[in-house]
Amino acid sequence: MASGVTVEENVLTVFNEMKVRKAQANEEERRKRKKAVLFCLSEDKKKIIMEEGREILQGDEGDPYLKFVKMLPPDDCRYALYDATYETKETKKEDLVFIFWAPESAPLKSKMIYASSKDAIKKKFTGIKHEWQVNGLDDIKDRKTLAEKLGGSSVITLEGKPLND
């Protein structure tokens, strides 16, 4: 069921910037790249927009995964892009993950409109390998759950942190 919600152009710009990793990027450019971004519905519920001030940059201090989890609103839905850096037994990888955050405590109307608008944003995000619907902090607070989505038991670190601690 489509909701008629449209995706603002800058949402697509942010996605494309996150998707394209410039091999020749210098350290300064790399640090300014977005690591995670939250998207929400505009006040009139007609557009999907980037949520002001809700982003993490590659160069930010601290554990990006924990920061991301803390950024999610406890009582409302969001869409998010998270640029996961992880290691398997064979190689290091980076993958974009599309996350649909719909906590149990969100209002039913909000869950319905976000659920029915998800396809509008997903269609714009071409080439996303991983999609994850999260219904509460218990589903997301442990980085092992994301590692599971990315590559199952072959993932040994996420954001440079071993999964066994």
Salt bridges, closest charged atoms under 4 A:
GLU27 OE2 - ARG30 NH2 3.14
GLU28 OE2 - LYS32 NZ 3.25
GLU51 OE2 - ARG54 NE 4.00
GLU51 OE1 - ARG78 NE 2.58
GLU55 OE1 - LYS34 NZ 3.27
ASP63 OD2 - ARG143 NH2 2.22
ASP76 OD2 - ARG78 NH1 3.57
ASP83 OD1 - ARG21 NH2 2.71
ASP83 OD2 - ARG33 NH2 2.63
GLU94 OE1 - ARG21 NE 2.84
GLU94 OE1 - ARG33 NH2 3.50
ASP95 OD1 - LYS129 NZ 3.24
ASP95 OD2 - HIS130 NE2 3.10
GLU131 OE2 - LYS118 NZ 2.91
GLU131 OE1 - LYS122 NZ 2.91
ASP138 OD1 - LYS141 NZ 2.96
GLU159 OE1 - LYS35 NZ 2.80
